[in-house]
């Protein structure tokens, strides 16, 4: 949401992704803490297959993935 200039509208992004066409790599969207979508276990599998590492708490390690936070 922050990337499109609407930082307070994360749920809107979620709804848009839920209605996205097949093939869109929406599995790459995690929250700002690196948390994946609750109940979507395949998301972590897809991210790990792309080389994303996860911390012990189950969150994607955003720093190791090269993600730079936009403020």
Buried (B, 14 or more C-beta within 10 A) or exposed (E): BBEEEEEEBEEEBBEBEEEEEEEEEBBEBBBEEBEBBEEEEEBBEBBEEEEBEBEEEEBBBBEEBEBEEEE
